[in-house]
Amino acid sequence: MRVSKKVLFLFLCVASGTTRAEVLLKWTGFVGVPGKEVNVTLSLEKMEGAGLATLKARIKLPPQLEFVRAKLGISAEMAGVKLKVEPRDPPEIELEAGPSGIPEGVLASIDLKLKPDAKIGTAVKVEPEVTAKSTQGQDTAVKSEVEEIQIVETEPVVSCFFYMH
């Protein structure tokens, strides 16, 4: 009897108690100036009807970044999600969200500061390790999409065309 690779992969996933990525966590909003703060938004997209109870992310910061603060997004706050942030040395941030169900949308906003000696024209990237548990208490696979922080000389100017004229 011959077993296909897909069937074998599915069997191994079920046997190990994990499933394929059911949740997508996006880290977006990255443009920064040396010596200034950069805002990173964590957005959660559930996939395949996954009920998410807890989410924990350990974020390894590159040497060019310092943690400033973090706060819950409005939808997460309204759903009663709790946020725990622990800056450590070496720089790591632990985010824990739960115990109630975690809604889709903006989960949290993290402010980081680019060190003054960060080199203009380069990019830095945070490295998250994310784990999650479903509302049934099972481990849930999480996929992270992380954008690099582009280091620029001056902050981008955002204005309204109609207001300017």
C-alpha positions as protocol buffer text, in pm:
chain_id: "A"
residue {
  index: 1
  type: MET
  ca { x: 0 y: 0 z: 0 }
}
residue {
  index: 2
  type: ARG
  ca { x: 137 y: 337 z: -100 }
}
residue {
  index: 3
  type: VAL
  ca { x: 62 y: 648 z: 111 }
}
residue {
  index: 4
  type: SER
  ca { x: 79 y: 991 z: -47 }
}
residue {
  index: 5
  type: LYS
  ca { x: 284 y: 1272 z: 111 }
}
residue {
  index: 6
  type: LYS
  ca { x: -31 y: 1476 z: 180 }
}
residue {
  index: 7
  type: VAL
  ca { x: -199 y: 1191 z: 370 }
}
residue {
  index: 8
  type: LEU
  ca { x: 120 y: 1125 z: 567 }
}
residue {
  index: 9
  type: PHE
  ca { x: 153 y: 1497 z: 655 }
}
residue {
  index: 10
  type: LEU
  ca { x: -212 y: 1512 z: 767 }
}
residue {
  index: 11
  type: PHE
  ca { x: -167 y: 1199 z: 979 }
}
residue {
  index: 12
  type: LEU
  ca { x: 147 y: 1340 z: 1144 }
}
residue {
  index: 13
  type: CYS
  ca { x: -30 y: 1670 z: 1220 }
}
residue {
  index: 14
  type: VAL
  ca { x: -330 y: 1495 z: 1375 }
}
residue {
  index: 15
  type: ALA
  ca { x: -109 y: 1252 z: 1568 }
}
residue {
  index: 16
  type: SER
  ca { x: 101 y: 1534 z: 1713 }
}
residue {
  index: 17
  type: GLY
  ca { x: -209 y: 1727 z: 1824 }
}
residue {
  index: 18
  type: THR
  ca { x: -150 y: 2033 z: 1607 }
}
residue {
  index: 19
  type: THR
  ca { x: -327 y: 2154 z: 1300 }
}
residue {
  index: 20
  type: ARG
  ca { x: -218 y: 2366 z: 1007 }
}
residue {
  index: 21
  type: ALA
  ca { x: -210 y: 2743 z: 1053 }
}
residue {
  index: 22
  type: GLU
  ca { x: -554 y: 2848 z: 1170 }
}
residue {
  index: 23
  type: VAL
  ca { x: -461 y: 3200 z: 1276 }
}
residue {
  index: 24
  type: LEU
  ca { x: -268 y: 3474 z: 1098 }
}
residue {
  index: 25
  type: LEU
  ca { x: -98 y: 3747 z: 1305 }
}
residue {
  index: 26
  type: LYS
  ca { x: 18 y: 4048 z: 1102 }
}
residue {
  index: 27
  type: TRP
  ca { x: 284 y: 4293 z: 1228 }
}
residue {
  index: 28
  type: THR
  ca { x: 246 y: 4612 z: 1021 }
}
residue {
  index: 29
  type: GLY
  ca { x: 311 y: 4985 z: 1004 }
}
residue {
  index: 30
  type: PHE
  ca { x: 685 y: 5014 z: 988 }
}
residue {
  index: 31
  type: VAL
  ca { x: 859 y: 5339 z: 889 }
}
residue {
  index: 32
  type: GLY
  ca { x: 1089 y: 5508 z: 1138 }
}
residue {
  index: 33
  type: VAL
  ca { x: 1340 y: 5786 z: 1196 }
}
residue {
  index: 34
  type: PRO
  ca { x: 1648 y: 5738 z: 1420 }
}
residue {
  index: 35
  type: GLY
  ca { x: 1578 y: 5869 z: 1771 }
}
residue {
  index: 36
  type: LYS
  ca { x: 1197 y: 5861 z: 1721 }
}
residue {
  index: 37
  type: GLU
  ca { x: 921 y: 5615 z: 1806 }
}
residue {
  index: 38
  type: VAL
  ca { x: 777 y: 5363 z: 1561 }
}
residue {
  index: 39
  type: ASN
  ca { x: 427 y: 5218 z: 1601 }
}
residue {
  index: 40
  type: VAL
  ca { x: 379 y: 4849 z: 1529 }
}
residue {
  index: 41
  type: THR
  ca { x: 23 y: 4719 z: 1491 }
}
residue {
  index: 42
  type: LEU
  ca { x: -64 y: 4356 z: 1563 }
}
residue {
  index: 43
  type: SER
  ca { x: -369 y: 4247 z: 1364 }
}
residue {
  index: 44
  type: LEU
  ca { x: -532 y: 3910 z: 1406 }
}
residue {
  index: 45
  type: GLU
  ca { x: -707 y: 3719 z: 1129 }
}
residue {
  index: 46
  type: LYS
  ca { x: -873 y: 3395 z: 1230 }
}
residue {
  index: 47
  type: MET
  ca { x: -898 y: 3129 z: 966 }
}
residue {
  index: 48
  type: GLU
  ca { x: -1143 y: 2843 z: 933 }
}
residue {
  index: 49
  type: GLY
  ca { x: -1362 y: 2949 z: 1227 }
}
residue {
  index: 50
  type: ALA
  ca { x: -1091 y: 2902 z: 1488 }
}
residue {
  index: 51
  type: GLY
  ca { x: -1209 y: 3012 z: 1834 }
}
residue {
  index: 52
  type: LEU
  ca { x: -899 y: 3160 z: 1995 }
}
residue {
  index: 53
  type: ALA
  ca { x: -873 y: 3179 z: 2375 }
}
residue {
  index: 54
  type: THR
  ca { x: -509 y: 3274 z: 2435 }
}
residue {
  index: 55
  type: LEU
  ca { x: -223 y: 3413 z: 2231 }
}
residue {
  index: 56
  type: LYS
  ca { x: 135 y: 3455 z: 2347 }
}
residue {
  index: 57
  type: ALA
  ca { x: 410 y: 3624 z: 2147 }
}
residue {
  index: 58
  type: ARG
  ca { x: 774 y: 3654 z: 2245 }
}
residue {
  index: 59
  type: ILE
  ca { x: 937 y: 3929 z: 2040 }
}
residue {
  index: 60
  type: LYS
  ca { x: 1312 y: 3942 z: 2001 }
}
residue {
  index: 61
  type: LEU
  ca { x: 1410 y: 4298 z: 1927 }
}
residue {
  index: 62
  type: PRO
  ca { x: 1713 y: 4381 z: 1714 }
}
residue {
  index: 63
  type: PRO
  ca { x: 1979 y: 4606 z: 1875 }
}
residue {
  index: 64
  type: GLN
  ca { x: 1846 y: 4915 z: 1690 }
}
residue {
  index: 65
  type: LEU
  ca { x: 1510 y: 4902 z: 1875 }
}
residue {
  index: 66
  type: GLU
  ca { x: 1396 y: 4969 z: 2231 }
}
residue {
  index: 67
  type: PHE
  ca { x: 1054 y: 4887 z: 2379 }
}
residue {
  index: 68
  type: VAL
  ca { x: 850 y: 5192 z: 2490 }
}
residue {
  index: 69
  type: ARG
  ca { x: 490 y: 5077 z: 2557 }
}
residue {
  index: 70
  type: ALA
  ca { x: 204 y: 4858 z: 2438 }
}
residue {
  index: 71
  type: LYS
  ca { x: -173 y: 4891 z: 2454 }
}
residue {
  index: 72
  type: LEU
  ca { x: -475 y: 4688 z: 2349 }
}
residue {
  index: 73
  type: GLY
  ca { x: -668 y: 4759 z: 2033 }
}
residue {
  index: 74
  type: ILE
  ca { x: -1026 y: 4882 z: 2079 }
}
residue {
  index: 75
  type: SER
  ca { x: -1199 y: 4560 z: 1967 }
}
residue {
  index: 76
  type: ALA
  ca { x: -974 y: 4349 z: 2190 }
}
residue {
  index: 77
  type: GLU
  ca { x: -1034 y: 4581 z: 2486 }
}
residue {
  index: 78
  type: MET
  ca { x: -1412 y: 4569 z: 2433 }
}
residue {
  index: 79
  type: ALA
  ca { x: -1399 y: 4188 z: 2423 }
}
residue {
  index: 80
  type: GLY
  ca { x: -1228 y: 4180 z: 2764 }
}
residue {
  index: 81
  type: VAL
  ca { x: -889 y: 4062 z: 2638 }
}
residue {
  index: 82
  type: LYS
  ca { x: -605 y: 4102 z: 2890 }
}
residue {
  index: 83
  type: LEU
  ca { x: -260 y: 4219 z: 2782 }
}
residue {
  index: 84
  type: LYS
  ca { x: 60 y: 4144 z: 2975 }
}
residue {
  index: 85
  type: VAL
  ca { x: 385 y: 4301 z: 2862 }
}
residue {
  index: 86
  type: GLU
  ca { x: 721 y: 4218 z: 3019 }
}
residue {
  index: 87
  type: PRO
  ca { x: 1032 y: 4388 z: 2882 }
}
residue {
  index: 88
  type: ARG
  ca { x: 1338 y: 4172 z: 2952 }
}
residue {
  index: 89
  type: ASP
  ca { x: 1710 y: 4171 z: 2902 }
}
residue {
  index: 90
  type: PRO
  ca { x: 1807 y: 4075 z: 2633 }
}
residue {
  index: 91
  type: PRO
  ca { x: 1522 y: 4280 z: 2486 }
}
residue {
  index: 92
  type: GLU
  ca { x: 1213 y: 4063 z: 2463 }
}
residue {
  index: 93
  type: ILE
  ca { x: 849 y: 4146 z: 2501 }
}
residue {
  index: 94
  type: GLU
  ca { x: 592 y: 3889 z: 2607 }
}
residue {
  index: 95
  type: LEU
  ca { x: 234 y: 3954 z: 2508 }
}
residue {
  index: 96
  type: GLU
  ca { x: -41 y: 3739 z: 2653 }
}
residue {
  index: 97
  type: ALA
  ca { x: -398 y: 3783 z: 2544 }
}
residue {
  index: 98
  type: GLY
  ca { x: -691 y: 3598 z: 2690 }
}
residue {
  index: 99
  type: PRO
  ca { x: -871 y: 3433 z: 2871 }
}
residue {
  index: 100
  type: SER
  ca { x: -1192 y: 3529 z: 2692 }
}
residue {
  index: 101
  type: GLY
  ca { x: -1226 y: 3478 z: 2319 }
}
residue {
  index: 102
  type: ILE
  ca { x: -996 y: 3699 z: 2115 }
}
residue {
  index: 103
  type: PRO
  ca { x: -1168 y: 3887 z: 1832 }
}
residue {
  index: 104
  type: GLU
  ca { x: -1032 y: 3948 z: 1483 }
}
residue {
  index: 105
  type: GLY
  ca { x: -888 y: 4290 z: 1407 }
}
residue {
  index: 106
  type: VAL
  ca { x: -630 y: 4504 z: 1583 }
}
residue {
  index: 107
  type: LEU
  ca { x: -511 y: 4311 z: 1887 }
}
residue {
  index: 108
  type: ALA
  ca { x: -247 y: 4553 z: 2014 }
}
residue {
  index: 109
  type: SER
  ca { x: -33 y: 4852 z: 1931 }
}
residue {
  index: 110
  type: ILE
  ca { x: 335 y: 4848 z: 2031 }
}
residue {
  index: 111
  type: ASP
  ca { x: 553 y: 5158 z: 2038 }
}
residue {
  index: 112
  type: LEU
  ca { x: 923 y: 5099 z: 1981 }
}
residue {
  index: 113
  type: LYS
  ca { x: 1201 y: 5357 z: 1968 }
}
residue {
  index: 114
  type: LEU
  ca { x: 1470 y: 5352 z: 1703 }
}
residue {
  index: 115
  type: LYS
  ca { x: 1808 y: 5424 z: 1859 }
}
residue {
  index: 116
  type: PRO
  ca { x: 1974 y: 5746 z: 1737 }
}
residue {
  index: 117
  type: ASP
  ca { x: 2262 y: 5552 z: 1578 }
}
residue {
  index: 118
  type: ALA
  ca { x: 2030 y: 5342 z: 1355 }
}
residue {
  index: 119
  type: LYS
  ca { x: 2162 y: 5359 z: 999 }
}
residue {
  index: 120
  type: ILE
  ca { x: 1937 y: 5545 z: 750 }
}
residue {
  index: 121
  type: GLY
  ca { x: 1846 y: 5344 z: 442 }
}
residue {
  index: 122
  type: THR
  ca { x: 1854 y: 5008 z: 618 }
}
residue {
  index: 123
  type: ALA
  ca { x: 1573 y: 4791 z: 748 }
}
residue {
  index: 124
  type: VAL
  ca { x: 1530 y: 4602 z: 1074 }
}
residue {
  index: 125
  type: LYS
  ca { x: 1287 y: 4326 z: 1157 }
}
residue {
  index: 126
  type: VAL
  ca { x: 1139 y: 4197 z: 1481 }
}
residue {
  index: 127
  type: GLU
  ca { x: 1142 y: 3819 z: 1525 }
}
residue {
  index: 128
  type: PRO
  ca { x: 826 y: 3690 z: 1696 }
}
residue {
  index: 129
  type: GLU
  ca { x: 765 y: 3343 z: 1835 }
}
residue {
  index: 130
  type: VAL
  ca { x: 389 y: 3298 z: 1865 }
}
residue {
  index: 131
  type: THR
  ca { x: 182 y: 3028 z: 2033 }
}
residue {
  index: 132
  type: ALA
  ca { x: -194 y: 3008 z: 2080 }
}
residue {
  index: 133
  type: LYS
  ca { x: -464 y: 2791 z: 2235 }
}
residue {
  index: 134
  type: SER
  ca { x: -814 y: 2742 z: 2103 }
}
residue {
  index: 135
  type: THR
  ca { x: -1127 y: 2790 z: 2312 }
}
residue {
  index: 136
  type: GLN
  ca { x: -1129 y: 2408 z: 2345 }
}
residue {
  index: 137
  type: GLY
  ca { x: -780 y: 2419 z: 2505 }
}
residue {
  index: 138
  type: GLN
  ca { x: -590 y: 2274 z: 2208 }
}
residue {
  index: 139
  type: ASP
  ca { x: -269 y: 2420 z: 2066 }
}
residue {
  index: 140
  type: THR
  ca { x: -343 y: 2628 z: 1757 }
}
residue {
  index: 141
  type: ALA
  ca { x: -90 y: 2692 z: 1483 }
}
residue {
  index: 142
  type: VAL
  ca { x: -18 y: 3061 z: 1420 }
}
residue {
  index: 143
  type: LYS
  ca { x: 140 y: 3208 z: 1111 }
}
residue {
  index: 144
  type: SER
  ca { x: 311 y: 3549 z: 1146 }
}
residue {
  index: 145
  type: GLU
  ca { x: 361 y: 3800 z: 868 }
}
residue {
  index: 146
  type: VAL
  ca { x: 617 y: 4061 z: 974 }
}
residue {
  index: 147
  type: GLU
  ca { x: 704 y: 4374 z: 779 }
}
residue {
  index: 148
  type: GLU
  ca { x: 1051 y: 4523 z: 812 }
}
residue {
  index: 149
  type: ILE
  ca { x: 1098 y: 4865 z: 971 }
}
residue {
  index: 150
  type: GLN
  ca { x: 1238 y: 5094 z: 702 }
}
residue {
  index: 151
  type: ILE
  ca { x: 1475 y: 5351 z: 855 }
}
residue {
  index: 152
  type: VAL
  ca { x: 1436 y: 5686 z: 679 }
}
residue {
  index: 153
  type: GLU
  ca { x: 1590 y: 6030 z: 728 }
}
residue {
  index: 154
  type: THR
  ca { x: 1267 y: 6224 z: 786 }
}
residue {
  index: 155
  type: GLU
  ca { x: 919 y: 6124 z: 890 }
}
residue {
  index: 156
  type: PRO
  ca { x: 665 y: 6088 z: 609 }
}
residue {
  index: 157
  type: VAL
  ca { x: 422 y: 6381 z: 591 }
}
residue {
  index: 158
  type: VAL
  ca { x: 59 y: 6281 z: 581 }
}
residue {
  index: 159
  type: SER
  ca { x: -183 y: 6552 z: 478 }
}
residue {
  index: 160
  type: CYS
  ca { x: -525 y: 6596 z: 326 }
}
residue {
  index: 161
  type: PHE
  ca { x: -537 y: 6720 z: -33 }
}
residue {
  index: 162
  type: PHE
  ca { x: -861 y: 6912 z: 28 }
}
residue {
  index: 163
  type: TYR
  ca { x: -734 y: 7075 z: 346 }
}
residue {
  index: 164
  type: MET
  ca { x: -415 y: 7189 z: 171 }
}
residue {
  index: 165
  type: HIS
  ca { x: -607 y: 7372 z: -105 }
}
